[in-house]
Amino acid sequence: MSKVTARIAGSAAEIGPAAWNACANPGGAPDPHPFTRYEFFAACEGSGSAVPETGWLPCHLVIEEDGVTRGLLPMYLKDHSRGEYVFDHAWAEAFQRAGGRYFPKLQAGVPFTPVTGRRLLAATEETRNALLAAGAAAVGQLGASSLHITFLTEAEWNAAGALGYLRRTDRQFHWENRGYGSFDDFLAALSSSKRKNLRKERAAVFAEGVDFEWLSGADIGEAHWDIFFEFYMDTGGRKWGTPYLTRAFFSLVGESMGTQVVLILARRNGRYIAGALNFRGEGTLYGRNWGCTEHIPFLHFETCYYQAIEYAIAHGLPRVEAGAQGEHKLLRGYMPAATYSAHWIAHPGLRRAVADYLEGEREAIAEHIEALAEHGPFRKEG
């Protein structure tokens, strides 16, 4: 009989790229999901971005069979809820007002990255369920209040629900490539008023003398990362106060994941003024971070949304995911899509209260997605 065990492995480096990626990409696909790869987690941790000093203690959960890694749940023990994009602040405040201790908690997901993907990195249903059971057990073993698995797939969400996890939904906005041969083909699918608005926004940017570069792989040098980090710090500092990612993070992902990095840079008068960092994989372009040092009307929309659509069409990618929140994306061709999270809460009283809340919230989110879709920018057929 084979021996199956679960253990907390610590950091990504303790697991290693071979074992990690064998779980993340078991078929060896040439276009893997960028945010399940070992290289992304290693960059977050090795750069000092997701480390104990910033409130992210790596506690990656591993299922082993006769000493061989068969399953993996990337997980962190945290003393705050920043950098997650699934907001549980109200839960934490209510529990603490009632005399409970919400932190530390366990967070299973990709640091600072609101992108749907497999979280239960396992090839079989049996191993996936073992990860869910071991994750729930780890809550008590590590003295945490709860485990939150965020931006998992719908299939994983359903599996977690079947094992007693509480289920939550939210929504993002994604662009779908309907076989467009050019950006003009995409515009032709919009209603006349929305098409006119997009053309006006794009024209305003180009009238300022702005042009764009798409860089990937070896085309991205340290000088480009220096420039982009300046954009990131300027915009992130104004938006969040303290940006999450260190300068070293960008060098590490550029070195280890360069072929999946798409850096879109805006120039005016020969000088870079804005940029957007994207990753590509599984047929999708994922927009991640952006920043600028000059204010030009609609520059954000052009750099992050329209250039991403142009890139996806040019490279035959079926989808663009432009990150969290933002109903303004709807009018620019990005349609609502559900996102999923699963939650194991140890305290019975808090668990019951959250369960009641989530039942109503799921219904409201579903209705909101339906209502948003009705107001999409595309021409109505018939």
C-alpha positions in Angstrom: 0.0 0.0 0.0 1.3 3.5 -0.9 1.7 6.0 1.9 -0.1 9.3 1.5 0.8 12.2 3.7 0.0 15.9 4.0 2.6 18.5 5.2 3.2 22.2 5.4 6.3 22.7 3.2 7.0 26.4 3.8 8.3 28.5 0.9 8.2 27.8 -2.8 11.9 27.3 -2.8 11.6 24.4 -0.3 9.3 22.6 -2.8 11.4 23.4 -5.9 10.4 24.1 -9.5 10.2 20.5 -10.7 7.8 19.2 -8.0 5.8 22.5 -8.1 5.3 22.7 -11.9 4.6 19.0 -12.1 1.4 19.8 -10.1 0.7 23.1 -11.7 1.1 21.9 -15.3 0.9 18.1 -15.2 0.5 17.7 -19.0 3.5 20.0 -19.7 1.4 22.4 -21.8 3.6 24.9 -23.8 1.3 27.8 -22.8 0.9 27.3 -19.0 -1.1 29.5 -16.7 1.4 32.1 -15.6 0.1 32.5 -12.1 0.2 28.8 -11.0 3.8 28.4 -12.0 6.6 28.0 -9.5 8.4 30.9 -11.1 5.8 33.5 -10.2 5.6 32.4 -6.5 9.3 32.2 -6.3 9.5 35.8 -7.6 7.0 37.0 -5.1 8.8 35.4 -2.2 12.4 35.8 -3.4 11.9 39.5 -4.1 10.8 40.3 -0.5 7.2 41.0 -1.7 5.3 38.1 -0.2 7.4 37.3 2.9 6.8 37.2 6.7 8.0 40.8 7.0 5.2 42.0 4.8 2.6 39.7 6.5 2.8 36.8 4.1 4.3 33.7 5.8 4.5 30.9 3.1 2.8 27.7 4.3 2.3 25.9 1.1 0.4 22.6 1.6 1.7 19.5 -0.1 0.2 16.0 -0.5 2.8 13.4 -1.0 2.6 9.7 -2.0 5.6 7.6 -1.0 7.6 10.8 -0.8 6.6 12.1 -4.2 4.6 15.4 -4.5 1.2 14.7 -5.9 -0.8 17.8 -4.9 -0.2 21.4 -3.9 -2.2 24.2 -2.4 -0.3 27.5 -2.4 -1.0 29.0 1.0 0.1 31.8 3.3 -0.4 32.6 7.0 -1.4 36.2 7.2 -2.0 38.9 9.9 -3.9 41.2 7.6 -6.2 41.1 4.5 -4.2 43.3 2.1 -3.3 42.3 -1.4 -6.1 39.7 -1.8 -9.0 41.4 -3.7 -11.6 39.3 -2.0 -12.7 41.5 0.8 -13.3 40.1 4.3 -12.7 43.2 6.3 -16.3 43.3 7.6 -16.0 39.7 8.8 -12.8 40.4 10.6 -14.2 43.6 12.3 -17.4 41.8 13.4 -15.6 38.8 14.8 -13.1 41.0 16.7 -15.8 43.2 18.1 -17.5 40.1 19.4 -14.2 39.2 21.2 -12.9 36.7 18.6 -9.5 36.7 17.0 -9.6 36.7 13.2 -5.9 37.0 12.6 -3.8 35.0 11.8 -5.8 33.5 8.9 -4.7 31.2 6.0 -4.9 32.6 2.5 -4.7 30.2 -0.4 -4.2 32.0 -3.7 -1.7 34.0 -5.7 -0.2 37.1 -3.9 -1.5 40.4 -5.2 -3.1 38.7 -8.2 -6.9 38.7 -8.7 -6.8 36.1 -11.6 -8.9 32.9 -11.8 -6.9 29.7 -12.0 -6.5 26.3 -10.5 -5.7 26.5 -6.8 -5.9 22.9 -5.9 -2.9 21.8 -8.0 -3.6 18.1 -8.4 -4.1 15.6 -11.2 -6.8 13.5 -9.6 -10.1 14.2 -7.8 -8.9 12.1 -4.8 -5.8 14.3 -4.3 -7.8 17.5 -4.8 -10.2 16.4 -2.0 -7.2 15.5 0.2 -5.9 19.1 -0.3 -9.3 20.5 0.8 -9.4 18.3 3.8 -5.8 19.0 4.8 -6.4 22.7 4.3 -9.3 22.7 6.7 -7.3 20.7 9.3 -4.4 23.2 8.9 -6.6 26.0 10.3 -6.6 24.4 13.7 -3.1 23.1 13.5 -1.7 26.6 12.7 -3.9 28.5 15.1 -5.7 30.3 12.3 -9.3 31.5 12.3 -10.1 30.4 8.8 -8.8 29.4 5.3 -9.7 31.5 2.2 -9.2 30.0 -1.2 -9.6 32.8 -3.7 -10.1 33.0 -7.5 -10.3 29.3 -7.8 -12.1 27.7 -10.8 -15.8 27.0 -10.7 -15.2 23.2 -10.7 -12.9 23.6 -7.6 -15.5 25.9 -6.0 -18.2 23.3 -6.4 -15.8 20.6 -5.0 -15.0 22.8 -2.0 -18.7 23.4 -1.3 -19.4 19.7 -1.4 -16.8 19.3 1.4 -18.4 22.0 3.6 -16.5 25.1 2.5 -18.6 28.3 2.3 -18.9 29.6 -1.2 -18.7 33.2 -2.4 -19.0 34.9 -5.8 -17.9 38.2 -7.2 -17.5 39.6 -10.7 -14.8 40.9 -13.1 -14.8 42.2 -16.6 -13.2 40.1 -19.4 -12.9 40.8 -23.2 -13.7 37.9 -25.5 -12.2 37.6 -29.0 -15.1 36.8 -31.3 -12.8 36.0 -34.2 -11.9 39.7 -34.9 -9.3 40.3 -37.6 -8.6 43.8 -36.4 -9.6 46.4 -33.8 -11.9 47.9 -36.4 -13.7 44.5 -36.6 -14.2 44.7 -32.8 -15.5 48.3 -33.1 -18.0 47.2 -35.8 -19.6 44.8 -33.3 -20.4 47.7 -30.9 -23.4 49.9 -31.0 -22.9 53.2 -32.9 -22.7 55.4 -29.8 -20.2 53.1 -28.0 -18.1 52.8 -31.2 -18.0 56.6 -31.5 -16.9 57.0 -27.9 -14.1 54.5 -28.2 -12.8 56.1 -31.3 -12.9 59.5 -29.6 -11.0 58.3 -26.6 -8.3 56.7 -28.8 -8.0 59.7 -31.0 -7.5 62.0 -28.0 -4.5 59.9 -26.8 -2.8 59.8 -30.2 -3.5 63.5 -30.8 -1.1 64.1 -27.8 1.7 62.4 -29.8 1.7 59.1 -27.9 2.8 55.9 -29.4 3.2 52.4 -28.0 5.7 49.5 -27.8 5.0 45.9 -27.0 7.9 44.2 -25.4 8.4 40.6 -24.4 11.2 38.1 -23.5 14.7 39.3 -24.3 13.4 42.6 -25.6 12.9 43.7 -22.0 16.0 44.9 -20.2 16.7 46.2 -16.7 16.3 49.7 -18.0 12.8 49.0 -19.0 12.1 47.5 -15.6 13.5 50.6 -14.0 11.2 52.8 -16.0 8.1 50.6 -15.3 8.9 50.5 -11.6 8.9 54.3 -11.5 5.4 54.2 -13.1 4.2 51.5 -10.7 5.5 53.3 -7.6 4.0 56.6 -8.6 0.5 55.3 -9.4 0.6 52.6 -6.7 1.7 55.0 -4.0 -1.1 57.4 -4.8 -3.7 54.5 -4.9 -2.6 52.2 -2.1 -0.1 54.2 -0.1 2.5 51.4 0.0 2.7 49.3 -3.3 3.1 45.6 -2.8 5.8 44.6 -5.2 9.5 45.4 -4.8 11.8 46.4 -7.7 13.5 42.9 -7.5 10.2 41.2 -8.3 10.1 42.6 -11.8 13.7 41.5 -12.6 12.9 38.0 -11.3 9.8 37.5 -13.4 11.5 39.0 -16.4 14.4 36.6 -16.0 12.3 33.4 -15.2 9.0 34.1 -17.1 10.1 36.5 -19.9 8.4 34.8 -22.7 5.1 35.1 -20.9 5.6 38.8 -20.0 4.0 41.5 -22.2 5.2 45.0 -21.3 3.2 47.7 -23.0 5.0 51.1 -22.8 3.6 54.5 -23.9 6.0 57.1 -25.3 5.7 60.8 -26.1 8.5 62.9 -27.6 10.8 59.9 -27.4 10.3 59.5 -23.6 8.3 56.8 -21.8 5.4 58.2 -19.8 3.2 55.1 -18.9 3.2 51.4 -19.0 1.1 48.3 -18.3 2.5 44.9 -17.3 0.7 41.9 -18.7 1.2 38.1 -18.6 0.0 35.6 -21.2 -0.9 32.0 -20.9 -3.7 29.5 -21.6 -4.8 31.7 -24.5 -5.4 34.7 -22.3 -3.7 38.0 -21.8 -3.8 39.0 -18.1 -3.5 42.7 -17.3 -1.7 43.2 -13.9 -0.1 46.5 -13.1 0.0 49.9 -14.6 1.4 53.3 -13.9 2.2 56.7 -15.5 4.1 59.9 -14.8 2.1 62.2 -17.0 -1.7 62.8 -17.0 -3.3 62.5 -20.4 -7.0 62.0 -20.7 -7.9 58.3 -21.6 -4.2 57.2 -21.4 -5.1 54.6 -18.9 -7.9 53.2 -21.1 -5.6 53.1 -24.1 -2.6 51.6 -22.3 -4.4 48.9 -20.3 -7.6 48.1 -22.3 -7.3 49.0 -26.0 -3.7 48.1 -26.4 -4.4 44.8 -24.7 -7.3 44.1 -27.2 -5.0 45.1 -30.1 -2.3 42.6 -28.8 -4.9 39.8 -28.3 -6.3 40.2 -31.8 -2.8 40.4 -33.4 -1.7 37.2 -31.6 -5.0 35.3 -31.9 -5.6 35.2 -28.1 -9.2 34.4 -27.2 -9.4 36.5 -24.0 -8.2 39.5 -22.1 -8.7 39.7 -18.3 -8.1 43.2 -17.2 -8.0 42.7 -13.4 -10.3 43.4 -10.5 -13.3 45.7 -10.3 -14.1 48.5 -12.7 -17.6 48.8 -14.3 -16.1 51.4 -16.6 -14.6 48.4 -18.5 -18.1 47.4 -19.6 -18.5 50.3 -22.0 -15.1 49.4 -23.5 -16.0 45.9 -24.5 -15.2 44.0 -21.3 -18.1 41.9 -20.2 -19.0 40.7 -16.7 -17.8 37.3 -15.6 -18.2 35.5 -12.3 -15.3 34.8 -10.0 -15.3 32.4 -7.1 -13.8 31.9 -3.6 -14.2 29.2 -0.9 -13.9 29.8 2.8 -13.4 27.4 5.8 -14.3 29.2 9.1 -13.5 27.4 12.3 -15.7 29.3 14.8 -19.3 28.0 14.5 -21.0 31.4 15.2 -19.0 33.3 12.7 -19.4 30.5 10.2 -23.2 30.6 10.5 -23.3 34.4 10.2 -21.0 34.4 7.1 -23.0 31.5 5.5 -26.3 33.5 5.9 -24.7 36.5 4.4 -23.2 34.7 1.5 -26.5 33.1 0.5 -27.9 36.6 -0.2 -24.7 37.9 -1.7 -24.5 35.2 -4.3 -28.0 35.9 -5.4 -27.3 39.6 -5.7 -24.0 39.1 -7.6 -25.8 36.8 -10.1 -28.5 39.4 -10.7 -25.9 42.1 -11.0 -24.0 40.2 -13.6 -27.2 39.6 -15.6 -28.1 43.3 -15.4 -24.7 44.4 -16.5 -24.7 42.1 -19.4 -27.9 43.6 -20.6 -26.2 47.0 -20.8 -23.2 45.8 -22.7 -21.8 47.9 -25.6 -22.5 45.4 -28.3 -25.1 45.8 -31.0 -28.3 44.0 -30.3 -29.1 41.3 -32.8 -32.5 41.1 -34.5 
